[in-house]
Amino acid sequence: MNIIKKKYSEFSGIRTVAMLADPACRTCWGKNTPPLLEHVWRTHRPELFLVAGDLAVNGTSDEYRTFISALERYPAMLAAVPGDHDRPLRVFVNHFGSTRKVIDVGKWRFIGVNTANRMFPKSEADFLDNHIRPNTVIFTHIPPGVAGWTFHSFRTFYSNRFFSIIDRHTSNVTAAFFGHIHGYSRREYSGVPLFCTGGVAESWTVRDNRYTGPGSLQMMIFDTRDGKFTLCGLD
């Protein structure tokens, strides 16, 4: 697995992108994440994995090295932005590079921003706002407080800051992906699909603005040829 550390990258020839979050933020991840990775690899062969945070339990170098070792068998690329379990950020940066990412894949632009402190500060909002172009896909750890997600999301102030960016760029944003909520859930804002990518280290069923029981291990698959998103899961 080749880890993309640069803030800005450009690639061609990538047909399949896997969108995931929370792959190693629970001590049980070692029995859940590797089988899901193997299933996704066998089924879709993604050339690029984009991770919306929480690649460790306590943000230590040993944890990151153990997680990276689970990826080494896959000849793909990985780019990550941090989650709330990935602090202190200096350790995350040592292993995964910039806490912000802009990755251009053909006509698609993937923008990852840092919400590891469970906030959406103006600096991150400005970075996102300034880099959106047509066919943009956003990924970050903390989701906005849309109906059904408020039990584990941004406070209203930061949600509104995120929504204001979507309102300015509705025609240019294809979708946005989030973690933090350990389960698959789909919402929409101003016509833009919003996805919690599904649980990886652990998974729960999200319903009625809460967890209602165990769920399937899941991540999202994006086909750059037709722009379609599908869910790939493993019970």
DRENDO-1510 file (C-alpha; in Angstrom, 1 decimal, always signed):
<recs>
REC; n; res; u; v; w
REC; 1; MET; +0.0; +0.0; +0.0 .
REC; 2; ASN; +1.4; +3.3; -1.1 .
REC; 3; ILE; +0.5; +6.1; +1.4 .
REC; 4; ILE; -0.2; +9.5; -0.2 .
REC; 5; LYS; +1.3; +12.1; +2.2 .
REC; 6; LYS; +1.2; +15.2; +0.0 .
REC; 7; LYS; -1.4; +17.9; +0.3 .
REC; 8; TYR; -1.9; +18.0; -3.4 .
REC; 9; SER; -1.8; +15.0; -5.7 .
REC; 10; GLU; -3.0; +14.1; -9.2 .
REC; 11; PHE; -3.5; +10.6; -10.7 .
REC; 12; SER; -4.9; +9.1; -13.9 .
REC; 13; GLY; -6.2; +5.6; -14.7 .
REC; 14; ILE; -8.0; +5.1; -11.3 .
REC; 15; ARG; -11.3; +3.4; -11.9 .
REC; 16; THR; -12.4; +2.5; -8.3 .
REC; 17; VAL; -12.1; +4.4; -5.1 .
REC; 18; ALA; -13.0; +3.0; -1.7 .
REC; 19; MET; -14.4; +5.5; +0.9 .
REC; 20; LEU; -14.1; +4.4; +4.5 .
REC; 21; ALA; -13.7; +5.7; +8.1 .
REC; 22; ASP; -12.9; +4.4; +11.6 .
REC; 23; PRO; -10.9; +1.4; +10.5 .
REC; 24; ALA; -8.7; +1.1; +13.7 .
REC; 25; CYS; -10.3; +3.1; +16.5 .
REC; 26; ARG; -11.4; +0.1; +18.6 .
REC; 27; THR; -9.2; -2.6; +20.1 .
REC; 28; CYS; -11.3; -5.2; +18.3 .
REC; 29; TRP; -10.4; -3.8; +14.8 .
REC; 30; GLY; -7.9; -6.6; +14.2 .
REC; 31; LYS; -10.7; -9.1; +13.8 .
REC; 32; ASN; -13.0; -6.9; +11.8 .
REC; 33; THR; -11.0; -4.6; +9.5 .
REC; 34; PRO; -8.8; -7.1; +7.8 .
REC; 35; PRO; -11.7; -9.4; +6.6 .
REC; 36; LEU; -13.6; -6.4; +5.3 .
REC; 37; LEU; -10.5; -5.1; +3.5 .
REC; 38; GLU; -10.0; -8.5; +1.9 .
REC; 39; HIS; -13.6; -8.7; +0.8 .
REC; 40; VAL; -13.5; -5.2; -0.7 .
REC; 41; TRP; -10.3; -6.0; -2.5 .
REC; 42; ARG; -11.5; -9.3; -3.9 .
REC; 43; THR; -14.8; -7.7; -5.0 .
REC; 44; HIS; -13.8; -4.3; -6.4 .
REC; 45; ARG; -10.0; -4.0; -6.6 .
REC; 46; PRO; -9.9; -0.3; -5.6 .
REC; 47; GLU; -6.8; +1.5; -6.7 .
REC; 48; LEU; -7.3; +4.2; -4.1 .
REC; 49; PHE; -8.6; +4.0; -0.5 .
REC; 50; LEU; -9.7; +7.3; +1.1 .
REC; 51; VAL; -10.0; +7.2; +4.9 .
REC; 52; ALA; -12.1; +9.8; +6.8 .
REC; 53; GLY; -10.2; +9.5; +10.1 .
REC; 54; ASP; -9.7; +7.3; +13.1 .
REC; 55; LEU; -6.8; +5.1; +12.0 .
REC; 56; ALA; -5.8; +4.4; +15.6 .
REC; 57; VAL; -7.2; +4.0; +19.1 .
REC; 58; ASN; -4.9; +6.4; +20.9 .
REC; 59; GLY; -2.9; +8.0; +18.0 .
REC; 60; THR; +0.4; +6.2; +18.8 .
REC; 61; SER; +3.1; +5.3; +16.3 .
REC; 62; ASP; +2.8; +1.7; +17.3 .
REC; 63; GLU; -0.9; +1.6; +16.5 .
REC; 64; TYR; -0.3; +3.3; +13.1 .
REC; 65; ARG; +2.5; +0.9; +12.2 .
REC; 66; THR; +0.3; -2.1; +13.1 .
REC; 67; PHE; -2.6; -0.7; +11.0 .
REC; 68; ILE; -0.2; +0.0; +8.1 .
REC; 69; SER; +1.1; -3.6; +8.3 .
REC; 70; ALA; -2.4; -4.8; +7.6 .
REC; 71; LEU; -2.5; -2.9; +4.4 .
REC; 72; GLU; +0.8; -3.9; +2.9 .
REC; 73; ARG; -0.5; -6.9; +1.0 .
REC; 74; TYR; -2.7; -4.6; -1.2 .
REC; 75; PRO; -1.1; -2.9; -4.2 .
REC; 76; ALA; -3.2; +0.2; -3.9 .
REC; 77; MET; -2.9; +3.8; -2.6 .
REC; 78; LEU; -4.2; +5.3; +0.6 .
REC; 79; ALA; -4.9; +8.8; +1.6 .
REC; 80; ALA; -6.2; +9.8; +5.0 .
REC; 81; VAL; -7.4; +12.8; +7.0 .
REC; 82; PRO; -7.5; +12.5; +10.8 .
REC; 83; GLY; -10.3; +11.8; +13.2 .
REC; 84; ASP; -10.7; +12.5; +16.9 .
REC; 85; HIS; -8.8; +9.3; +17.8 .
REC; 86; ASP; -5.8; +10.5; +15.7 .
REC; 87; ARG; -4.4; +13.0; +18.1 .
REC; 88; PRO; -1.8; +14.2; +18.7 .
REC; 89; LEU; -1.7; +15.2; +15.0 .
REC; 90; ARG; +2.1; +15.3; +14.8 .
REC; 91; VAL; +2.1; +11.5; +15.1 .
REC; 92; PHE; -0.6; +11.2; +12.4 .
REC; 93; VAL; +1.4; +13.5; +10.1 .
REC; 94; ASN; +4.5; +11.4; +10.5 .
REC; 95; HIS; +2.7; +8.4; +9.1 .
REC; 96; PHE; +0.0; +9.8; +6.8 .
REC; 97; GLY; +1.3; +13.3; +5.9 .
REC; 98; SER; -0.9; +16.4; +5.5 .
REC; 99; THR; -4.1; +16.7; +7.5 .
REC; 100; ARG; -5.7; +18.2; +4.4 .
REC; 101; LYS; -5.8; +16.5; +1.0 .
REC; 102; VAL; -6.7; +17.5; -2.5 .
REC; 103; ILE; -6.5; +14.5; -4.9 .
REC; 104; ASP; -7.4; +14.9; -8.5 .
REC; 105; VAL; -8.4; +11.7; -10.3 .
REC; 106; GLY; -9.3; +12.5; -13.9 .
REC; 107; LYS; -12.3; +14.8; -13.8 .
REC; 108; TRP; -12.9; +14.1; -10.1 .
REC; 109; ARG; -11.6; +16.1; -7.2 .
REC; 110; PHE; -11.5; +14.5; -3.7 .
REC; 111; ILE; -11.0; +17.1; -0.9 .
REC; 112; GLY; -10.3; +15.9; +2.6 .
REC; 113; VAL; -10.3; +18.3; +5.6 .
REC; 114; ASN; -9.3; +18.0; +9.2 .
REC; 115; THR; -12.1; +17.9; +11.8 .
REC; 116; ALA; -10.2; +15.8; +14.3 .
REC; 117; ASN; -10.9; +18.3; +17.1 .
REC; 118; ARG; -14.7; +17.7; +16.5 .
REC; 119; MET; -14.9; +21.3; +15.1 .
REC; 120; PHE; -14.9; +22.8; +11.7 .
REC; 121; PRO; -12.7; +25.8; +12.1 .
REC; 122; LYS; -12.6; +28.7; +9.7 .
REC; 123; SER; -9.2; +27.6; +8.4 .
REC; 124; GLU; -10.6; +24.3; +7.3 .
REC; 125; ALA; -13.8; +25.8; +5.9 .
REC; 126; ASP; -11.7; +28.3; +3.9 .
REC; 127; PHE; -9.5; +25.6; +2.5 .
REC; 128; LEU; -12.5; +23.5; +1.4 .
REC; 129; ASP; -14.3; +26.6; +0.0 .
REC; 130; ASN; -11.3; +27.7; -2.0 .
REC; 131; HIS; -10.6; +24.3; -3.6 .
REC; 132; ILE; -14.1; +23.1; -4.7 .
REC; 133; ARG; -14.5; +22.7; -8.4 .
REC; 134; PRO; -16.9; +20.8; -10.6 .
REC; 135; ASN; -17.1; +17.0; -9.7 .
REC; 136; THR; -15.9; +17.5; -6.1 .
REC; 137; VAL; -16.2; +14.8; -3.5 .
REC; 138; ILE; -15.6; +15.8; +0.1 .
REC; 139; PHE; -14.4; +13.6; +2.9 .
REC; 140; THR; -13.9; +14.4; +6.6 .
REC; 141; HIS; -14.4; +12.7; +9.9 .
REC; 142; ILE; -17.2; +14.5; +11.8 .
REC; 143; PRO; -20.6; +14.7; +10.0 .
REC; 144; PRO; -22.8; +17.7; +10.0 .
REC; 145; GLY; -26.0; +17.8; +12.2 .
REC; 146; VAL; -28.6; +16.7; +9.7 .
REC; 147; ALA; -31.7; +15.0; +10.9 .
REC; 148; GLY; -30.8; +11.5; +12.2 .
REC; 149; TRP; -27.1; +12.3; +12.9 .
REC; 150; THR; -27.3; +15.0; +15.6 .
REC; 151; PHE; -26.6; +12.4; +18.3 .
REC; 152; HIS; -23.0; +12.2; +17.1 .
REC; 153; SER; -22.2; +15.2; +14.9 .
REC; 154; PHE; -21.0; +18.8; +14.7 .
REC; 155; ARG; -22.6; +21.3; +17.0 .
REC; 156; THR; -25.0; +23.6; +15.2 .
REC; 157; PHE; -22.5; +26.4; +14.6 .
REC; 158; TYR; -20.1; +24.1; +12.7 .
REC; 159; SER; -22.9; +22.3; +10.9 .
REC; 160; ASN; -24.2; +25.7; +9.6 .
REC; 161; ARG; -20.6; +26.6; +8.5 .
REC; 162; PHE; -20.4; +23.4; +6.5 .
REC; 163; PHE; -23.9; +23.8; +5.0 .
REC; 164; SER; -23.1; +27.4; +3.9 .
REC; 165; ILE; -20.3; +26.0; +1.8 .
REC; 166; ILE; -22.6; +23.4; +0.3 .
REC; 167; ASP; -25.1; +26.1; -0.5 .
REC; 168; ARG; -22.4; +28.1; -2.4 .
REC; 169; HIS; -21.2; +25.1; -4.4 .
REC; 170; THR; -24.3; +22.9; -4.8 .
REC; 171; SER; -23.8; +22.3; -8.5 .
REC; 172; ASN; -20.1; +21.4; -8.0 .
REC; 173; VAL; -20.3; +19.0; -5.0 .
REC; 174; THR; -21.1; +15.4; -6.1 .
REC; 175; ALA; -21.2; +14.0; -2.6 .
REC; 176; ALA; -19.7; +14.2; +0.9 .
REC; 177; PHE; -18.5; +11.3; +3.1 .
REC; 178; PHE; -18.0; +11.2; +6.9 .
REC; 179; GLY; -17.0; +8.8; +9.7 .
REC; 180; HIS; -17.4; +9.1; +13.4 .
REC; 181; ILE; -20.9; +7.5; +13.3 .
REC; 182; HIS; -19.9; +3.8; +13.1 .
REC; 183; GLY; -22.6; +2.7; +10.6 .
REC; 184; TYR; -23.9; +3.3; +7.2 .
REC; 185; SER; -26.4; +6.2; +6.8 .
REC; 186; ARG; -27.4; +8.4; +3.9 .
REC; 187; ARG; -28.8; +11.9; +4.1 .
REC; 188; GLU; -29.1; +14.8; +1.7 .
REC; 189; TYR; -28.6; +18.5; +1.9 .
REC; 190; SER; -29.6; +20.9; -0.9 .
REC; 191; GLY; -29.6; +18.0; -3.3 .
REC; 192; VAL; -26.1; +16.8; -2.3 .
REC; 193; PRO; -25.9; +13.2; -1.0 .
REC; 194; LEU; -24.2; +12.9; +2.4 .
REC; 195; PHE; -22.9; +9.5; +3.5 .
REC; 196; CYS; -21.7; +8.0; +6.7 .
REC; 197; THR; -19.5; +5.4; +5.2 .
REC; 198; GLY; -20.3; +2.4; +7.4 .
REC; 199; GLY; -18.5; +0.9; +10.4 .
REC; 200; VAL; -15.1; -0.8; +9.9 .
REC; 201; ALA; -13.5; -1.4; +13.3 .
REC; 202; GLU; -17.0; -1.8; +14.7 .
REC; 203; SER; -20.4; -1.3; +13.1 .
REC; 204; TRP; -23.8; -0.3; +14.4 .
REC; 205; THR; -27.2; +0.1; +12.8 .
REC; 206; VAL; -28.1; +3.8; +12.7 .
REC; 207; ARG; -31.8; +4.6; +13.0 .
REC; 208; ASP; -34.0; +7.2; +14.7 .
REC; 209; ASN; -31.0; +9.4; +15.5 .
REC; 210; ARG; -29.3; +6.7; +17.6 .
REC; 211; TYR; -27.7; +3.3; +17.4 .
REC; 212; THR; -30.3; +0.5; +17.4 .
REC; 213; GLY; -28.0; -2.6; +17.5 .
REC; 214; PRO; -25.1; -4.2; +15.7 .
REC; 215; GLY; -24.6; -3.7; +12.0 .
REC; 216; SER; -22.6; -5.0; +9.1 .
REC; 217; LEU; -19.0; -4.0; +8.4 .
REC; 218; GLN; -19.2; -1.6; +5.4 .
REC; 219; MET; -17.5; +0.9; +3.2 .
REC; 220; MET; -18.5; +2.8; +0.1 .
REC; 221; ILE; -17.3; +2.2; -3.4 .
REC; 222; PHE; -17.1; +5.0; -6.0 .
REC; 223; ASP; -16.8; +4.2; -9.7 .
REC; 224; THR; -15.0; +7.1; -11.5 .
REC; 225; ARG; -16.3; +5.9; -14.8 .
REC; 226; ASP; -20.0; +6.5; -14.2 .
REC; 227; GLY; -19.9; +8.5; -10.9 .
REC; 228; LYS; -22.0; +5.9; -9.0 .
REC; 229; PHE; -21.7; +5.0; -5.3 .
REC; 230; THR; -22.4; +1.5; -4.0 .
REC; 231; LEU; -22.2; +0.0; -0.6 .
REC; 232; CYS; -19.9; -3.0; +0.0 .
REC; 233; GLY; -20.6; -4.9; +3.2 .
REC; 234; LEU; -19.6; -8.0; +5.2 .
REC; 235; ASP; -21.8; -9.5; +7.9 .
</recs>
